[in-house]
Amino acid sequence: MLRTLPTRAIATVLTLAYVVASDARSLSPAALLTLAGWLALASVVLNLLEFAFTRVAVPQRVLPVIKRLAPATLALGPLTLGLVRWWLAGNALPSWTPAALVLTALAAAIAFSLAGTPTLYPASKWGFASLWSAATLTAAFIAMNVATGTMVNVQPRTGELHVGLFLASWLVSTALVLPLATRFVIPSAEAVLSRYQRAAAGAVVVFGVALLEVDRRVLVDLYPDVHLWLGVLGLLTLDAGLRGLASLVPSRALRPASALAFALTIGALGYATATVGRLQDIQLRSSLQRSPLGQSMLSLLPAPPRKKVVPIGEPIRFEQELSFNPLPKRLNLLLVSVDTLRGDIFTKNTADVPNLLAFAESSSRFERAYSGGPRTALGMGTLMCGRYSAYIDWELWPWVGGRFINPHSAEGKRPAQSYTTIANVPPNNTLAERLSAAGYRTMATAYADGDFFRPGVGFERGFQQFDDLTEKDWSFPTSQRVLEQALLHLTPAQEEPWFQWIHFYDPHENKRSRERYGEGLRELDRAFGDLLTQLEQRQLLDRTVVALVADHGEAFSEHRHSGHGTSLFDEQVRVPLIIKLPGVAAKSYTQPVAAIDLTATLVALARAPSNELDGLNLLPLILEQRYPKDRPVFTEGHRFKGPTQGQDLKAVILGDYKLIVDRRRNTAALFNLTKDPEELVDLSDRQPEMAARLLSLLERFTSHGEADHPLPNSELQTTADSGALEEQ
């Protein structure tokens, strides 16, 4: 005999227990209790709504209409959204997209219609429950895909990914209609589960666990709306399946179990109510962020209100030595930047990069170099400006149909679904402009899939020869083609001194696979080896400084992340930085440095104007082993979701320590990079003094930059309570 109230209580507690047990090792006790309490509160509210729903009487004559509305809702709503987005995307989506949308709509409607009414539930309740479930899931599906920008923010070669996410989430919604409908109906009092229904309940439990595990492991932080959707549906599905399995327990055994379940629920609710004032505590929020559901919870809880930026303390100063250059003559300068090149390739990919490894071992090699951010806009924007992101004016450029649109044009003034940030650099302040002013012949051959480096975006400024490769429809690999174009400029008769920038792209085309990444590295390595050979054959190598750096790194499931642009962990922001000075002995350096230090070093080598640079000239370290004591290094990440900011990350590296702050979620994490290079152990609770010191340092740095260079859409808070990390 089923007893619905006890089984619901037991299923709810078991669901919460699964979540708590999954995150027990990563969350503090306070965070675990907070997460359990607020999930219990949401469950109680949902159960009350379900109870109210079951009291609704449905006239018998309406049931046939409702039966047809449910599959129509599930099929036509997503189909309409998908077709509209396919039409608006133009050629950015695959040509087979409309056919796939129509077939999925038919599959959704047919699957729902064939399911029929389970014998366990009253037909008078089931039709309305299935319609309610279909409408709820369809609304959640549409909201998630609209918020995520699926099939709208389509960058080059990502059309299949967008359509796949859209169709997969649609099919998941279809599969969940029947399990979730059971939550809204009361079974017959004497109903007993058949063998088939027991198996179905078990399958629903497995499906719910699978959704939660996907939420835990896939695309963390890149699509927070997808994770919120997965987490909520996973909890509801697991709870629905557990209700069915709990009904198999004899009624006598249910009584003490249900009493315990009620007691635990009331206790969790009481804790959540008592600690509501702590939800803005940075320690508590930082711990919650370690859980996928905790991250989703934080996205729903507002961070402290933003305040007008006021500079805090004195600006951070250290001796940059921008004019130090004891070399007797100016040398040619060759800057090689690589898209998506991790800082650990010389330890984890040695077989893939023999030429790069040999080059590094014969040069000045900086083991702990940090890019300006985890995206090309940030990494290359800060490098070409020689300034940190916080000290740059950024403009929002709409991303429409796979192209950047100038915001000052008529098309650029229209609202868009997605934006990227492009540096708006004052005149004469780019690296090429500085070197050109110093008498250098400036050339560039930069390739990236799409039009990121097209003339007009800003990277061409200061280059007397700038190869526009954005119209080249090159498929992987591209490094040799880029090299062939670049070598057209490198001739022995070339006017000297000269500066050339070459940007290779192949590692970016890894499709988030380590094996494919290795292929990209091998293509890059062959081209780089050929570049050095050509320099030597053309008698340019002994009078040219060759520098190599990356715009950012790449994550392969570290910290549950994949790709780049999602975090400030080392796999995404630590990059190779190598400088080969003719006649200077090779040496490896372990001091933390910034990629923008390379900009300052090239400016010093050229004896070019060095005003408004944030980087440090590395020549004193290379030539005389001098480096400022306690010099901090910063890296930053921001993303925009529509015209509003969706990501705001800051990090500071000082000696062995690194502090990462998420200002949108008001969280912080402290790591000792020497003892914990994988950044797995957050030391904020154990070393609050160090955490507070680095947070204060980061706030000073950020406030002085953003007071004059605010991000496009908001006033940013830089006055958070540093002492919050000291609370125990």
N, C-alpha and C positions, 0 to 999 in steps of 0.2 A: 504494500500500500504506500502511495506517495504522500509525503507530508511536505508541501511546497515551501512553507516558511523555514523549517529547519534546514532543508536541503539548500535553500538560497543562502542562508547564513553560513553554512559549512563551506559551500562553494566559494563564497566571497573571501572567507578567511584563508582557504587553501590557495586561492589566486594571489592574494597579497603575500602569503608566505613564500610562494614561488619567487615573486619579485624581490622580496627582502633577502631570501637565501641567495639569489643570484648575485646580489650586490653587497653581500655582507662583508666581503673582504676589502672592497674598495671604499665603502662609506663609513663615516664615523658613527658611533651609536646615536648621537643626536640627529644626524641626517637620516639614518635608517628609520628612526621613530617618526621623524617629520614626514618622510615619504609615505610610510605606512599610514599615518594619521590622515593625511590629505587624500590619499587614495581611498581610505575607508569612508571619509566624508563624501567623496564623489560617488562611491558605491551606495551609500545610504540614500542619497538624493535620488539616484537612478532607480533604486528599488521602490522608493515612494512614488515616483512618477509611473513606474510599471504597475504598481498597485492601483493607482488612480485610473490608469488606462484600462485595466481589466474590468472596471466598473461600467465602462461604456457599453451600452446595448446597441447592437447592430441589427437593424430590420432585415428580415430574411430576403426581402425583394431586392435589397441593395447588394447582396453578396455576389451575384453574377457580374455586376459592374465592377466591383472591387477586384474580383478575380482577374479581370482583364486589365485593370489599371496598373496593377503591380508590375507585370512584365513590361508594359509599355513605358512606365516610369524608368525602370532600370535600363531599358534599351534606348529610348529616344532622347533622354537627357544627355548622357555622355556622347551619343552619336551627333547631336546638334552641336555641342561644344567642340568635338573633334573636327567636324567638317568646317566650322567657322574658322578654327585655328589653322587648319590646312589651307584654306583659301587665303587667309591673311599672311601666311608664311611664304607664299609665292613658291619659289623653287628650292627653298631651304629644306623641305621634307621629301622623302622618297616618293616616286610617282605612284607606288602601290598603296599609299596611305589611305585614300578613300575606300578602296576595295577591302582593306583590312578592317577599317572602321565598320563598314556595312556588315561584313561577315561576323565580327564580334557582336554587333547588335543583334543579329539573328541568333547567334549561339546563346546569348544571354536570355533572350525571350523564350527560345525553345527549351533551354535547360530549366528555366523557372516553371514553365507551363507543364512540363513532363513530371515535375516533382510531385504534384498533387498535394492533398491534405494528409498529413500524418494521422494515422488512426488513433494515436494517443491523445489528440487534442480535439476539443469541440469545434465542429465546422463553423459554427456561428462566430467564434472568436478568431479562428485561424485566418480567414480572408482579410480582415481588417489588420491583424497583426503582421501579416506578410506585406501588405501595402505600406504600413507604417515603417517596417524594416527596410523595404526597398526605397522608399522616399528618403529615409534617414541616411542610408548608405550612399545613395545617389548625391544627396546634398553634400555629404562629407567628401565624396570623390571629386565633385566639381570644385568645392572650396579648396581642397588640397592642390589640385592641378592648376587652378587659377593662381593661387598663392605662390606655387613653385615656378610658374612660368613654363610649364610643359608645352612643347610644340610652339612656343613663341620665342623664347630666348635661345634660338638655334644657331650655335656657332658652327663654323665649317666642319664637316664630317661628323657631326653629332646628331644628324637627323634620325638615324635608326635608333639611337639611344632614347631620344625623346618619344618617338612613336612606341617603342618597346615599353617604356615606363607608363605611358598612357594606357596601352592595351592591358598590360599586366595588372595595373591597379583596378582597371575596369573588371577584369575577370575575377580578381580577389573579391571585389564588392559583390559580384554575382554569386560567388560560392558561399558568401556569408549570409545571404538573405534568409535562408531557411534556419540555420542555427540561431541567428539573432532573433528571429520571429518567435522562437520558443520562449524567449525571455518575457514576452508580453501576454502570454496566455496561461491560464491555470488548467492543468490536465484534469481529466476525470478523476474523481476521488478514489475509485477502485482500479485505476489503470495500472498495468504492469508492463514493464519494458520487455519487448520481444528480443530474441537473440540479435536480429538485425539492428534494432534500435540501440542495443547496448554497444554493438560494434560501431555504429554511427556516432554515438556519444564519445567513444574512445577516439575515433578519428577527428572529431571536433576538438578534443583536448590537444591532440598532436598538432592540428592546424594552428590553434591558438599559441602553443609553445613556439611553433615555427615562425609565426609573425613576430613574436617578441624577440626571438633570436636574430631574425633579419634586422629588426630595429636595433639590436645590440651591435651588430657586426658590419652592416653595409652602409657606405656613403654617409658616415657620421658627420654632422655639422655642415655638409655641403648643401643638403636639402632638409632643413629643420622641419618644414611643414610635412614632408613625407614621414619623418620620424614621429611626429605627433600623431599623424593618422595611423601609422603602423602600431604605435604603442596603445592607443585607445582601442583599436579594433582587436589587437591581440588580447588585451585584458577582457574585453567583452566576450570574445570567442572562447577563451579558456574558461571563463566563468560559466558560460552556457553549457559547455561539455561536462564540466565538473558537477553541475546540477544533475545531469542525467546519471552520472556514475554514482553520485551520493545517494540517489534514490534506491540503489541496489542494497544499501545497508539496512538491516532489520530496524524496524521502527523503534524498538527499545534502545538500541545502540545510538540512535539519533539524538535521544533526549540529552544525555550528558554532553555529547559532542556539540550539539546546537547551543546548549547553555554556555559551554566554553567559548564557542564562536561569538555569541552575543557579548560575553564579557570582554573578549579581546577587542571586538569592534568598538565597544563603548570606551575601553581604555585608550585605544588609538585616537578616537574622536576627542577624548578629553585632553590628550597630549597635544593634538593639533590645535585645539582651541586655546590652550594655555600658552602655547609658544608662537602664536600668530605674530606677536611683536618682534620675534627674532628673524622673520623671513627676509629682512634686509641685511642681516649680519653677514659679512663677507666670508667668514670662516664656514658658516653653515651652507651658504650658497656654493662655495668652492667645493665642499664635500659632495653636495647634491649633483654637481656637474659631472662627477665621475660615473654616474649612473645614466643610461640612456633615457629611462623614464624621468629621472631627476632633471636631465637637460630639457626634456619636453615641459616639465613642470615649471622650470625657470623661464621658459619662453612665454608662459602664461602669466607669471608673476612679474609685475613691473619692477624695474631697477629703481634706485633712488632718483628723484627728479633731477634733471639736468640744470645746471646753474651757469650763469655767465662766466666765461673763462677769465680768471684773474691770475696773473703770474704769481707763482709761489716761490719764495726765497730768491736766492741769487741764481743767475744763469749758470749752467754747468760749463766750466772752462778748464782747459788743459792746454799745454803748449803744443800747437799743431805743427810748428816749424815749416810753414808753407814755402818759405824762401830758401830752405836748406837744399843745396845742390852743389857739391864740390867737384862734380865731373868737369873735365876741361872743355868739353864741347857738347853741343846738343846732338842727340841721337834721333833717328827715326823712331816712330812709335806705332806699334801694331797691337791693337786691342781685339782679342778674340773672345766674344761672349757666346755662351752656349745655353740654349733653352733647356730647362728642366734637368740640370746636371747636379746630382747629389754630392754632398761634401765627403762622403765615405767611399767614393768609387775606387780610391787607391788602396783600400783594405778589403772591399767586398766584391770588386769587379776587376781585379788585376789582370785576369786573362783576357778581358774585353778591351783593355786600353793600354797595350804595351807602349805605344808611341807617346801617349800622354804621361804614362808613368816614367818613362825615360826622361821626358822633358821636365817633369816635376823634380826628379832626383838630381837634375843638373842645374836647378834654379833656386830662387828664394821661394820657399813653399810655406804658405800660412795654413796651418792645420785647423784653425778655429776662426774661419771667416764667415760673416753673416751678411746675407743680402738685405736690401731695404724692406723686403716683404715677400710673401709667398706667391705673388702673381707677377706676370711680366710687366704690367703697368707700374707696379711698385718697384720691382727689382731694377728694371731698365730706366724707369723714370728718375729714381733717386740716383742711379749711377751716372746718367748723363747730366744731371744737375749738380751732383756732388753734395747733395743735401738730404737730410732725413725727411721722411714723409711729413712729419709734423711741421716742418719748416718750408713746405712747398704749398703753393696755391693749386688746388685741384678743381677741375671742371668736370661736370657730368656730361658725358657724351652718350646719346641714345644708341642702343644696339638694335638695329632693325634689319631683318632679312640677311643676316650674316655680315653686315657692314656697320662701321661706326659712322654716325652722322654728326657733323659739326653743329654744336648747340646754338651757334649764332646764325645758322641758316634758317630758312622758313620751315623746312622739314624737321630740323632739329628742335624747333620750339613746340612741336606737337608732343602730347603725352606719350610715353613709351612704356613697355612692360619691363625692359631691362636697360641698365646703364653700366658703363664702366667709367673709371676716373682717369683722366689724362692730365698730366702736369702742365700747368700754365706758367712757364718760366719767363722771368723778365728778360728783356733784350740783352744780348751779349753775355748771358750767364750759362749757356750750355757748354759742355766740354769742347765740342767742335768749334764753337764761336770763340772760346778762350784761346784755343790752339791756333785758330786762323788769325786771330789778332796778334799772336806771337810770331807770325811769319810761316806757319806750317801750311803745306798743301794738304787739304783734308778730303778724304774719300771714304765712302761707305758702301758695303755690300751686305745688307741685312735681309734675311729671309725668315718669314713666319707664315704659316698657313692662314690665309685670310688677309685682311688689309691693315693689320696693326701698324706696320712700318710704311704705310703709303705716305707719299708727300701730302702735307696738310695737317697730319696728326701732330707733328712737331719734332719727331726724331731726325728729320732731315736738316734742321736748322744748323747753320754753320758749316755744312759740308759743301765744298765746291763741286764735287762729283758724288751724286747719290743715286745708286742703282735702284730703280723702282721695280721690285720683283713681285709686287702684289697681284699682278695680272698673270703671273706664271702659274699654271695649273699643274704643278709638279706633285707627283705621288711619291711616297716613301720608296727609296731613300733620296735625299736632296743634297747631302753635304758636298759630294763631288761637283754637282752643278753650281752650287754657291761658290766653291773654290775656283772653278773655271772662270766665273764672272769676276771674282776678286783679283785673279792673277792678271787680268787685262790691265790693271792699274799698276802692278808691281813690275816695273822694268828698270834695268840698270841706269837708263837715261832719265828716269823720273826725277823731277826737280826735288831737291832736298833742302831742308828736312821735310818729311811728310808724316802724316798721321792717317792710318786706315783702321776702320772698324769693320769687322766681319762677324756676322751673327749666324751660327749654325743651329739647326732646328731638330735634327733627327731624333735625339732622345725624347723629345716631347711626344713623338708618335708611338708611344709604348702601349696604348690601349690599357693602361694600368696592369700590365703583365710583366713580371720580372724577366721572363724569357724574351719578350718583345723589346723590353728596355735594353737588354744586352745586345740585341740586334742593332738598335739605334746607336749604342755606344761604339760598337765595332765600325759602323759606317762613319761616325764622327772621327774615330781614332785614325782610320785610314786617310781621311781627308786632311786631318791635322798633321799626320806624318808627311803627306805629300806637300803640304804648305811649307813645313820646315825644310824639306828637300829643295823645293823651288827657291826659297830664300837663300839657301847655301849656294845653289847653282848660279844664281844671279848675283852672287857676291854682295848680298844685302844683310846676311845674318850677323856679321861681326860689327855692324854699325846700326843695328835695330834693336830696340827694347821690345820684347815679345811678352805680352801679358794675357793671361787667361782667367776668366771669371764666368760665373753663371748668374742668370737672373733669379733663379730660385731652385729648390730641390723637388722631390717627389716622394709621396708616401705610398707604401705597399702594405697596407693593413696595420701599420704601426699606430698605436693609440686609436684603433678602430677608424682610421682615416684612409682614404684612397685618393690619389691624384695630388693636386696642390691647390693653394688658395683657401684652405680651410683651417689652418692652425699655424702656430709659431713654434711648434716642436722642431727639433734639429733636422729631421728628415726633410722638412719643407723649406727651411731658411738657412741652414748651414751649407755653404757652397765652396767649391775649390777656388783658391786665389793663388796664382802663381805668377811671379815676375822674373824674367830672365834678363839680367843686365850683362852686356858683353864684358867679359873679363872679371866678373865678380863670382867668387866661390859659392857653391851651392850650400844652402843651409835650410833647416826646417825650424819654424817658429811656432810656439804654442800659445802665445799671447792672443786673447780675443781681439779681432780686428773687424772692421766694417768694410763691406764692398766699396763704399764711397771713399774709403782710404785710397783705393786705387785711383780714383779720379783726382784726388789731391796730389798723389805721387806723380801722375802723368803731367799735371799742371806744373809741378815743381821741376820735373825733368825738362819741360819745354820753356821754363822761365816765363810762363804765361801769367796773365792777371789771375789773382787768387782771392779776390774779394768774395764774401758770402759763401764760403765753403765750410761744411761741417766735418769733413773728413780729416784724417791725420796723414801727413806726409810720412811714408814708410821708409824713405831713404836713410834717416838717422838710425833706424833699427837695422836695416840691411847693411849699411856701411860702417856703423859705429856701435851697434848693439845698444842703442838708447831707445827707451820707450817709457811714456808717462806712467808713473805708479798709480794704481787704482783708477785707470781710465775706463769708464763704462762704454758699452756698445749697445745700440738700440736697434730693434727691428719692429715693424708695425704691419698690421693687416686691416684693411677696410674693404667692405663690399656694399653695394647699394642694391636694394630690392625695390625696383621701381625708383621713384625719386627719393625714397626714404632709406636711411642707412640700416643695413641688415647685419653688419659685422663691424666690430670695433675692438681690435686686439692690439695690445702693446706688450713689449718684452724688453727687459734690460739684462745684459750679461755683465757681471763684474767678477773678475777672477774665476773661481771655480763655480760660481753660483749663477743661476738664471731664474728670473721671476717673470711669469706670464700672467697678464691681467686681461680679463675679458670685461670691458667696460659696459657692454650691453647687459650682461648677466650679473655684473658686480661680483666677479669671482677672481681668485688669484691662486697660483700654484708655484711653489718654490722647489728647485732641483739643484743638486750638487752634480755638476756635469763630469767631474773627475771620478767620483765614486759610483755614479749612476748615469752613465752616458746614454742609456736608452730612455731616460726621463720617465721612470716608472714609479718612483717613490716621491710623493709630495711631502715636503718637509715643513710646510707652513705651520702645522701644529707643533712640531718638535723644535723648530728654530724660529720662534716668532720675532725675535729681535732682528735677525737677518732679513726676514720677510718684510718687516716694517721699514728697515733701512732702505731696501731696494725699492719698495713702494714709494717712499718719500722721494728717492732719487728719480724715479720714473715720473712722478707728478711734477717735479720741478722742470724736468726736460719737456714734458708735454705741454705744460701750461705756458711756458715762455714761447713755444712754437705756435700753438693754436690760438693764443691771444691775438696774433697778427695774421694767422693763416688758418681760419676755421674751415672745417670741411663744409661742403656745399649746402647741406640742408638743415643743420642744427647747431645750436649752441651746446658745447660739450662740457660735461662736468669734469673738473680736475681738482676738486676739493674734497674727495672722499676721505674719510677718517682713517689716517694711517694707523692709528692705535687700535683699530678693530682687530688687526691680526695678532695683537698681544693678548687678547682675551682668552682665557682658558676655561 
